[in-house]
Every structure is written in C-alpha cells, then in structure tokens.
Amino acid sequence: MEELKTLNRRSFLRNLSILGTALAYSQLPQLAQAQSIKDIKITILHTNDVHSRVEPFPMDGSRLQGLGGVARRSTLINQIRKEEKNVLLFDAGDIFQGTPYFNLFDGEVELTLMSKLKYDAGTFGNHEFDNGIEGLLKHFDKASFPFLTSNYDFSQTALAGKTKHYQIFKKDGVKIGVFGLGVNLDGLVDKKQYAGMQYEDPIAVAKRIVPTLKDKYKCDIVICLSHLGYSYEEDKVSDLRLAAATQGIDLIIGGHTHTFLEKPTEVKNAAGKITLVNQAASGGAVLGRIDFIYNPATKVKTITYNNYVLNSDLV
C-alpha cells in the first residue's frame, strides 16, 4: 500500500515553460500588458481501466482492497466541480469487464453511471469488444458523452458514424482539443469480435490529427486519451513512445497497463518540449487530476497535479 499512499500527495506547481532571461527594453510594455491578462485554470479529471468496478474493491488482502467505488468518485468529482470553474472529465478505456455487473447487464450499468457522473469523453479499450461490436452497441445509447477513436476505422462496421476522431471543448475561451488512440486488438480480442474494423498506426494518426487541432482549429491545449499502455520492454507503441515521437500533445491520459504514477511523467517530445503522461491505476481506485494554468496572452502553461486515492475518507 505504500505506493498508493504516495499517490495522495498534495499538488505541486510545475512550470513547463521558461521565459527568456533577457528582454529588450522595447518588449517590456508588451510583456507588462500580457502579464496583466488573467490566467485561466483548466482542470482535467480522468480514469482508466475501471473494469466494471461499481463498488469498492473487497477487503481481500489485495493492494487495492477497500478502494474505489462510483459513489466515492462521484463525491470527489462533485466537490471539485464546486471548487473549480472549468472542469473536464475523461476516461481512457476498458470501462467493461471485471465484475458481475458486466456479465449480467452487458455494459448498461457502466455507461449509465458514467453519464450520471457527466463524463465529457472516453475512448475504447480492448475489453469494450469482449461482446463484439454488436454487444458494444447494445447499450451504446446510454452514453451521453462521445467516444473518441482516432486510429480505429469503423467505417465498414455497425459502429460507422457513431464515434468521433476528436472533440474540441471550449472553457473560458480556451480551446481544448481531445483525441483518442487504441491498442492493437490483434492477439487481445477474437478477430470475430471486431470484424471489419481497420487498425491504423497510432503515431502516424497522431502526427496527422495534432496539427489539425493546433493549426486549423487553434487549440490551446491538446490531450490524447490513450489505451496504448504506459511502456513496454518489447517493441510496441506505448504512451512514452508516442510522446517522444510526436509534438504538440500537452497531455497523454493513459490506460491498459494499470500503471500507478506518483506524478505525471515528463517526456521530451520531437520538438524538444515537454509532453506529460499520466495514468490513474485501475478499477477506479484513483482519480487522476491535472490542472493547466494558461495565460492567453503569453501562451505560457503551468501545471499542478494530484492523483487522488479513493478511500473510505470519501464516503
């Protein structure tokens, strides 16, 4: 449980952008004017690999015993929404499979609860296909939020037109572009369960979509909902590899590997800038949080972070 305790540290201010150390005198009035513009705070909350865990984990001696539960998550999310003006809530996949709730109700409970919690968007994990595409669609109308799947081509399936490549959210004038990337299902899911779907290389897709969000739609913050996995010893695309191979992504919200992170990982991207990678454990035991403090004039972004452990204190 020690590594879980470390996740509950309070937020720490991290400055990801450094102003130049020397400014010409002619720049000072412009700088003063820019600094007078108020910073805008964007709060990003996220989950991943909840795996149909509606109730807290049982007290069975496991490292997650007693943690999680939708009621606690709802309490914390509502508290944060009361405290913060601009909140977005995302999920990085594997909503389904893991408890009898899925076996008995085929995903209806999970999607209904996420809608009640007012998720803003999610992406697909491999377990979303455990009952096939038709099974996924069975209660798809219960989701009041979009699923973003940029590298899964569903055009030749019953899911055609029912997902989005990306979504743009606007909070206090700040544009947040969000897209989703899924893991290669080959070897993870029976091919019959996703017949007709075409898988595209996630790095190539990201290199195509990020410039669209940045240049065409002028997004100030770009976020990727990823079910690729944090990292691998073998030669597979992971969140860390994606971050290093691309540019323009501010935050990768990860899933699939059930990774505990004490704090977001900072990765130097292809442009030599920092891309953050965060992941919030599994089973809803942790709620991830990243705050972007953004100045519209200077374009400078600073962050705070806190991965909350959902324990009995939140009853």
N, C-alpha and C positions, 0 to 999 in steps of 0.2 A: 504493500500500500504506500510505501514511501514515495514512489514516483508519482502516484496520484496526488499526494499531499503537495508536492512541488507545483502541480498544475494550478493550485488555488492561490498563487501569489497575486498580489495586487498589481495593477497595471504599472508599466514603466514607460516613460516617454522616450521614444527612439526617433531621432531626427535622421531621415533618409536622404535629405538634400542639404548641401552646404553652400551658403552664399559665398561668392568670391571674396577674398581677403582684402582686395584693393578695389576701390571705386573712384572713378574720375569725378572731380567736383561737379561737372556738368550733369552727372547722373543722380546727384543727391536729391534734388527736388522730386524727380520721378520716383525715387526709392521711398521718400517720405510719404508721397501720395499713395503709393502701393501699400505701404505698411499700415496706412490709415483704414484700408478696406478690411472689414471684419472677416476673420477666419470662419469657415463653415465646417461643422463636425458631422461626419457621416459614420454611423455605427452599423457594422456588419456583424450579424449573428449567424452561426452556422452549425449544422450537424452532419454526420455521415454514418453510414453503416448502422442505422438504428435497428435493423433486422426485426421488425415487428415487436419490439420490446415496449409494450404499453405500460406495464407495471415495473417497479424497481426489480433489479436482479435479486434472486432469492439469497438468503443467508446460508450459503453452502460452502463457505470457506474459500471461494474463488476471489481473485483480486478485485473484482467488480461487485462483490456482494453488497447488497443494500443500496446500491447507487442507481441513479436514473429514475425513470418514470415520467410519463407525459404530464401528470399533474404538477410535478416539481418544475418541469421545463416551462410549463405554462405560467406558473407563478413568477419565475425569474424573467421570462420574456416580457410579461405584462409590467413588471417592476421597471425594467429597463426602458420600455416604451413610455412610461410615465416620466422618466428622468431625462430622456433624450428626444430630441425633435425629429431627427432623420434616421430612422431605423429600417434596415432591410434584413430579411431572414431567408437563408438559403439551405438547401440540402444537397450533398454530393453523392447520393446514390446508395443502393442496397437498402431501400426502405422496407422491402419484403423479406420474408423467410427467416425463421428462427424461433418462433413461439407458436402455440396452437391458434392464436388469433389469425395467422395467415392460413393455416391448414383448414380452419373452419369457415373463414369468411373471404378468402381469396383476394385480400388486399383492400376490401371495402373499409375496414376499421382504420387502417393506417392512413389512407387518403382522406377520409372524413376528418380524422383528428388533425392532420396537417393543415387542412383547410380551416378548421376551427382556430388553430394557432396562427393563421394568416401568414403562412409561408408565401414568399414573393416569387420563388422559382426553385426548381430542383433539376437534377439530371438523372439519367438512368445508370444503375449499377448492373452487374451481371445477373443478380438474383431477381431483378424485375422481370426476367424472361423465364423464370422457373416453370410457369404455367403456359409458356408460349406467348406469342403476340396477341392471340385471341384472348388468352387469360388476362393479360395486362389490360386489354381494352374492356374487360367485363365490368369494371367499376371505375373506368377512367373519368367518367363524368363527375365523380365525387371530388376530383381535384379542382379547386378553384384557382389554381396557380399554373403557370406554364412549365412544361418540361423542355429544357434546352439541350439539344443533342446535335452538336455541330459535325461530328465525324461519323455518325450513323445515318446512312441514306435509307430512308424508309419509303421511298417513292414507289417501290414495287410491292408494297405490303399494305395491310389493312390500317397501318398507322400513318399512311401518307396524309400529309397536311395537318396532322394532329400534334406535332411537335414544332419547335422553333429552333433555328440555328443560334439565335441570340436575342436578347431583350435589352432595351435601353430604359433605365429608370432615371427620373429627374427629381432631385431633392434640393430644395432651396436654391434652385438654379444650377446645381452641379449635376452633370450628366455622368451616370454610371453605366457602362456597357458590360453586359454579362453574357458569357457563352459557356457551352458545356462540351466536355470531351469524355468519351467512354473507353473502357478497356477492350482489347480484342477478345471477343467471345469464343474464339476457336479454342477448344480444349477445356473451356469452363462451362459451356452450356451445350446441350444436344443441338446439333445443327437444325433439326426439325423445328425447334422452338423459336428460331429467328430466321426461318427460310425467307429468302427474298431481300433481306437486309444486306446492304453493302457497307463494309467497314473501310474507312479511309484513315490514312496515316495522321495521327493527331498533331504532330509537329508541323506537317505541311498545311493542315487545316488551320492551325493557329496562326501561321505566317500569312495566311490569306485573310482571316477574319479580323485579326487585331488592327491592321492598317485601315480596314473598313470602319471599324469602331472609332479609331483615333482620327483619321483624316477625313472621311466622309461625314461621319456623324458628330465629330468634335467632342468625343467623350473625354472627360477629365480624369476618370478612374476606370480602369479595365480589370475585370475579375473573371477568372476561369473556374467553373465548377468541374472538378476533375475526379473521375473514378479510375484513374490510371494506376494508382499506388504511389506511395512516397518514394521508395527507392528499391533497387534490386541488385543482387550480385551479378546476375546474368544480364545479357544484352537485351533489355526490354525498355520500352519507353516508360519513364516514371515522371513524377512531378518535378524532381530535381533536374532530370534531363531536359524536360520541357522548358523549365525556367531558364536553363543555361543556353538553350538553342534558339530562343526567341527573344524578342524585345517588345516593350510596350505593355506587358502584363504587370500590373501592380501587385496583384494577389492571386495565388492559386489556392483554392479551398479544396483539399484533397479527401480521398476516401480509398476504400478497397483493402488497404493493408492494416487497418485498425491501429494506426500509429499514435502513440502518446507523444505529444510535444509539450515541453515545459514552456516554450515560447516559439513564435514563428521562426522558421529557418530563412536566413537571408542568403540569396543566391545571386551572384554576379551574372547578369544576363548578357546577351550577344552585343548589346550596346555599352557594356561596362557599367550599367546601372543596377540597382537592386530590385529583384522580384522576391516578394515574400511567399513562403509556402507554409500553410497551416493545416492541421488535421486534428479532429476532436474525438479521438479514441473510437469507441463503438458502443452500440446498444443504448445510445442516449445518455451514457454516464457522464458525458462532458458537453457543455455548450461552449463553442468557440466564439471569441469576440475580438474583432479588430476595429479600432476607431481611426478613421482618416481625418486629420485636421488640415483642411485645404484652404489656401488663400487664392481667390480667383484672379488677383492681380499679378502676384509673383509666380503663381503656379507651384509654389512650394507645398509639399505634403509632409506632414509629420504623422507619426502613429502612436497609439497606445494599444496595449493588448491585454487580454485576460482570458484564459481557458478555465471556465468555472466547473468545478466538480459538483454534480447534483446529488447532494447527500440529504440526510434527514433534517438538516437545518432549514430546508426549503419546504417543509411540509405545509 
